[in-house]
Amino acid sequence: MPGTEVHLAHGPYTAVVTTRGGALRELRCGDRNLVVGFGPGGAVPDYRGVICAPWPNRLADGTYPYAGTSYAAAVNEPERGSALHGLAIHRAWAVQEAGADRAVLRCRIPSGPDYPGDLELTVTYSLSDDGLQGTVQAVNAGTRLAPYGVCPHPYLVAGPSPLDDWSLEFAAGTYLEVTPDRLLPVGLRPVEGGDFDFRSSRLLGQVKIDHAFKDISRDAAGLARVRVLDPSGTGVELEWGPEWPWVQVHTGDKPVGPDRLGLAVEPMTCPPDAFNSGTDLIHLEPGGSHSASWTIRAVDQRD
């Protein structure tokens, strides 16, 4: 499909990125899949690898007020009455640059009844010895203040064993409790002693997770990490910077169809329904910009 995707390679790493949702379609290290991929045509299943902007996660009823005006976006999760994962997933992305190990994709979200800004989004994917680096930049090219939030949406694959047999580690101190029916925010709760306490690596088992986490431990450079390991010793790590104070983790549970194929790890600039709560919401001035990066790398603990 010329012009719609780019194949990248560097050392043992290969990747495919696509104009469908600005998504990472494949990522491999040697013969290992590091993410749950999808085919070269048709809709992107389960939002795999897409860029979610100008809001991540759920927007209740698809409506929100901003700067004295009410806005309404299409509800694309009717069972929960939410506008899920923003507007960029529905826009046409275009390849701006395509190299051996680097690709740049771009899309525009125009102002309208669903959004006040005129947003120019750019995602850059590059491969190096350290794995895949992604950077998403937003510029408000409009004349009005605009709300903004973003996340990537990869499903990580640790190895050949079922997800229940993987071990998970991420040092988050709190999680966002949500309503059972619509998965909308209730309030922050401590992870200590509960099912979502993965501050030390432990087996996932049958735990079901579809929650946002905060109060994440970081290194001296402000980097946070989620690591998932297969019993064979292979694994994958996602690392993100201080621009993302939240992370959504989801065990990929499905009531029908392929279930628990991978672990969604989504660094987020704001929590679900932030366009209504205002929590950690970014306000882009006309001409203002925001940039945030993440890395996915292979882990191998085999002898």
C-alpha positions as CSV (number, residue, x, y, z in Angstrom):
1,M,0.0,0.0,0.0
2,P,2.3,2.8,-1.2
3,G,2.1,6.0,0.7
4,T,0.1,4.6,3.6
5,E,2.8,2.9,5.7
6,V,6.5,2.9,6.3
7,H,8.8,0.0,7.1
8,L,11.7,0.7,9.4
9,A,14.7,-1.3,10.4
10,H,17.8,-0.8,12.7
11,G,19.9,-3.7,14.0
12,P,17.6,-6.4,15.3
13,Y,14.6,-4.1,15.4
14,T,12.0,-3.7,12.7
15,A,8.7,-1.7,12.7
16,V,5.8,-0.8,10.5
17,V,3.9,2.5,11.0
18,T,0.7,3.4,9.2
19,T,-1.3,6.4,8.3
20,R,-4.4,4.7,9.9
21,G,-4.5,6.5,13.2
22,G,-0.8,7.4,13.0
23,A,-0.4,3.9,14.5
24,L,2.5,1.6,15.2
25,R,1.3,-1.5,13.3
26,E,4.2,-3.8,14.0
27,L,7.3,-3.9,16.2
28,R,9.7,-6.8,16.3
29,C,13.1,-7.6,17.8
30,G,14.5,-10.5,15.7
31,D,11.8,-13.1,15.5
32,R,9.9,-11.7,18.5
33,N,6.8,-9.6,18.4
34,L,7.0,-6.8,21.0
35,V,3.5,-5.5,20.4
36,V,0.2,-6.9,19.3
37,G,0.1,-6.1,15.6
38,F,-2.6,-6.0,12.9
39,G,-2.9,-6.3,9.2
40,P,-2.2,-3.9,6.4
41,G,-5.8,-3.1,5.5
42,G,-9.1,-2.4,7.2
43,A,-9.9,-0.9,10.5
44,V,-7.4,-0.8,13.3
45,P,-8.6,-3.4,15.9
46,D,-8.9,-2.4,19.5
47,Y,-7.1,0.9,18.8
48,R,-3.8,-0.9,18.7
49,G,-0.8,1.4,18.5
50,V,-2.8,4.5,17.6
51,I,-2.2,8.1,18.7
52,C,-5.1,9.3,21.0
53,A,-5.5,13.1,20.8
54,P,-6.7,15.7,21.6
55,W,-7.9,13.6,24.6
56,P,-6.9,10.1,25.7
57,N,-9.3,7.6,27.1
58,R,-12.9,8.4,27.7
59,L,-14.9,11.6,27.4
60,A,-18.3,11.2,29.1
61,D,-21.2,11.6,26.7
62,G,-18.8,13.1,24.2
63,T,-19.6,16.6,25.6
64,Y,-17.6,19.2,27.5
65,P,-17.6,23.0,28.1
66,Y,-14.6,25.1,27.4
67,A,-14.0,28.8,27.6
68,G,-17.7,29.5,27.7
69,T,-18.7,27.3,24.8
70,S,-20.2,23.8,24.8
71,Y,-18.7,21.2,22.5
72,A,-19.9,17.7,21.4
73,A,-18.0,14.9,19.8
74,A,-19.4,11.7,18.3
75,V,-19.9,8.8,20.8
76,N,-17.9,5.9,19.5
77,E,-18.3,3.7,22.6
78,P,-22.1,3.5,22.7
79,E,-22.2,0.8,25.4
80,R,-20.6,3.2,27.8
81,G,-21.8,6.5,26.3
82,S,-18.3,7.9,25.7
83,A,-16.2,9.5,23.0
84,L,-13.2,7.2,23.2
85,H,-9.6,8.2,22.4
86,G,-10.0,11.6,20.8
87,L,-10.4,12.8,17.2
88,A,-7.0,11.9,15.6
89,I,-8.0,8.3,15.3
90,H,-10.6,9.4,12.8
91,R,-8.5,11.8,10.8
92,A,-6.4,11.2,7.7
93,W,-2.7,11.0,8.6
94,A,0.0,11.6,5.9
95,V,3.6,10.5,5.7
96,Q,5.8,13.5,5.8
97,E,9.2,11.7,6.0
98,A,10.2,8.1,5.4
99,G,13.7,6.9,6.0
100,A,15.4,3.6,6.7
101,D,14.9,3.9,10.5
102,R,12.7,7.1,10.9
103,A,9.2,8.1,9.8
104,V,7.2,11.3,10.4
105,L,3.4,11.3,10.1
106,R,1.1,14.3,10.4
107,C,-2.6,15.1,10.7
108,R,-4.8,18.1,11.3
109,I,-7.8,18.4,13.6
110,P,-9.7,21.5,12.5
111,S,-11.8,23.6,14.8
112,G,-15.5,22.8,14.8
113,P,-18.4,21.8,17.0
114,D,-16.3,19.0,18.6
115,Y,-13.1,21.1,19.3
116,P,-12.1,24.7,19.6
117,G,-8.6,24.6,18.4
118,D,-7.0,24.1,15.0
119,L,-4.5,21.3,15.9
120,E,-1.6,20.1,13.9
121,L,-0.3,16.8,15.2
122,T,3.0,15.2,14.3
123,V,4.3,11.8,15.4
124,T,7.9,10.7,14.8
125,Y,8.9,7.1,15.1
126,S,12.6,6.1,15.0
127,L,14.5,2.9,15.7
128,S,17.9,2.7,17.4
129,D,20.0,0.3,19.4
130,D,17.6,1.2,22.3
131,G,14.4,0.1,20.5
132,L,11.6,2.3,19.2
133,Q,11.3,5.9,20.2
134,G,8.1,7.8,19.6
135,T,7.5,11.5,19.9
136,V,4.1,13.3,19.4
137,Q,4.0,17.0,19.0
138,A,0.8,19.2,18.9
139,V,0.7,22.8,17.7
140,N,-2.4,25.0,18.1
141,A,-2.5,26.7,14.8
142,G,-5.8,28.3,15.5
143,T,-6.8,31.6,17.1
144,R,-8.5,30.3,20.3
145,L,-7.2,28.6,23.5
146,A,-7.6,24.8,23.2
147,P,-7.7,21.9,25.6
148,Y,-5.2,19.1,24.9
149,G,-4.3,15.6,26.1
150,V,-2.6,12.7,24.4
151,C,-1.4,9.1,24.7
152,P,0.0,6.3,22.5
153,H,-1.9,3.0,22.7
154,P,0.4,0.0,22.2
155,Y,-0.3,-3.5,23.5
156,L,2.9,-5.0,24.7
157,V,3.8,-8.7,24.2
158,A,6.3,-10.3,26.6
159,G,6.7,-13.6,24.9
160,P,4.9,-16.8,23.8
161,S,3.2,-17.7,27.0
162,P,-0.4,-16.5,27.8
163,L,-0.7,-13.1,29.5
164,D,-1.8,-14.7,32.7
165,D,1.7,-16.3,33.0
166,W,3.5,-13.0,32.5
167,S,5.0,-11.0,35.4
168,L,4.4,-7.2,35.6
169,E,6.3,-4.5,37.3
170,F,5.5,-0.8,37.5
171,A,6.0,1.5,40.5
172,A,2.7,3.4,40.7
173,G,1.5,4.4,44.1
174,T,-2.2,5.2,43.3
175,Y,-4.8,4.1,40.8
176,L,-8.0,5.8,39.6
177,E,-11.1,4.0,40.7
178,V,-13.8,4.1,38.0
179,T,-17.5,3.3,37.8
180,P,-18.1,-0.3,37.0
181,D,-20.6,0.4,34.2
182,R,-18.9,3.3,32.3
183,L,-15.3,3.3,33.6
184,L,-15.5,7.0,34.5
185,P,-13.4,8.5,37.3
186,V,-14.4,8.2,40.9
187,G,-11.2,9.0,42.8
188,L,-7.6,8.1,43.4
189,R,-6.9,5.1,45.7
190,P,-3.7,3.6,47.0
191,V,-2.4,0.4,45.3
192,E,-0.8,-0.9,48.5
193,G,-2.1,-4.3,49.4
194,G,-4.5,-4.5,46.5
195,D,-4.8,-6.3,43.2
196,F,-3.1,-3.4,41.4
197,D,0.1,-3.3,43.5
198,F,2.8,-4.2,41.0
199,R,5.5,-2.1,42.6
200,S,7.5,-5.3,42.8
201,S,7.4,-7.7,39.9
202,R,4.7,-10.4,40.3
203,L,2.5,-12.7,38.3
204,L,-0.4,-11.1,36.5
205,G,-2.6,-14.2,36.9
206,Q,-6.2,-13.6,36.3
207,V,-6.2,-9.9,37.5
208,K,-8.2,-7.7,35.2
209,I,-6.9,-4.1,34.8
210,D,-8.3,-1.2,32.9
211,H,-7.3,1.7,35.0
212,A,-5.2,4.8,35.1
213,F,-2.3,5.1,37.6
214,K,-0.5,8.0,39.1
215,D,2.2,8.8,41.7
216,I,4.7,6.9,39.6
217,S,8.3,6.4,40.7
218,R,10.8,7.9,38.3
219,D,14.6,7.9,38.0
220,A,16.8,11.0,38.2
221,A,16.0,11.9,34.6
222,G,12.3,11.8,35.3
223,L,11.7,8.5,33.4
224,A,9.1,6.0,34.4
225,R,8.9,2.3,33.2
226,V,6.5,-0.6,32.9
227,R,8.1,-4.0,32.4
228,V,6.4,-7.2,31.5
229,L,8.3,-10.6,31.4
230,D,7.4,-14.0,30.0
231,P,8.4,-17.1,31.9
232,S,10.9,-17.9,29.2
233,G,12.9,-14.8,30.2
234,T,11.9,-12.6,27.3
235,G,10.1,-9.4,27.9
236,V,9.4,-5.8,26.9
237,E,9.7,-2.4,28.6
238,L,7.9,0.8,27.9
239,E,9.6,4.0,29.2
240,W,8.2,7.5,29.2
241,G,9.2,11.0,30.4
242,P,7.8,13.5,32.9
243,E,5.5,15.0,30.2
244,W,3.2,12.1,31.0
245,P,2.1,12.0,34.7
246,W,-0.4,9.2,34.2
247,V,-0.4,5.7,32.6
248,Q,-3.3,3.6,31.7
249,V,-2.8,-0.2,31.9
250,H,-5.2,-2.7,30.4
251,T,-5.0,-6.5,30.3
252,G,-6.9,-6.5,27.0
253,D,-10.0,-8.3,28.4
254,K,-12.7,-8.8,25.8
255,P,-16.3,-10.1,26.3
256,V,-16.1,-11.7,22.8
257,G,-13.3,-12.3,20.4
258,P,-9.6,-12.6,21.0
259,D,-9.0,-12.1,24.7
260,R,-5.9,-10.9,26.7
261,L,-3.6,-10.9,23.7
262,G,-1.3,-8.2,25.2
263,L,-0.9,-5.6,27.9
264,A,-1.9,-2.1,26.8
265,V,0.4,0.5,28.4
266,E,-0.6,4.1,27.6
267,P,1.4,7.0,29.0
268,M,-1.2,9.8,29.4
269,T,-0.8,13.6,29.9
270,C,-4.2,13.6,31.7
271,P,-6.7,11.1,33.2
272,P,-10.0,9.9,31.6
273,D,-12.7,12.6,31.2
274,A,-10.2,15.4,31.8
275,F,-12.0,17.7,29.4
276,N,-14.8,17.8,32.0
277,S,-12.8,17.5,35.2
278,G,-9.9,19.8,34.2
279,T,-7.4,17.4,35.9
280,D,-3.9,17.8,34.5
281,L,-5.4,19.3,31.3
282,I,-3.0,21.1,29.0
283,H,-4.3,24.5,27.7
284,L,-2.6,25.3,24.3
285,E,-2.5,29.0,23.5
286,P,-2.7,30.0,19.9
287,G,0.7,29.1,18.4
288,G,1.5,27.1,21.5
289,S,2.9,23.6,21.3
290,H,3.4,20.4,23.4
291,S,5.8,17.5,22.9
292,A,6.1,14.2,24.7
293,S,8.2,11.0,24.0
294,W,8.2,7.3,24.9
295,T,10.4,4.3,24.2
296,I,9.6,0.6,23.7
297,R,12.6,-1.9,24.0
298,A,13.1,-5.6,24.1
299,V,14.2,-7.3,27.4
300,D,16.0,-10.6,27.5
301,Q,16.8,-12.3,30.8
302,R,17.6,-15.7,29.3
303,D,21.0,-17.2,30.0
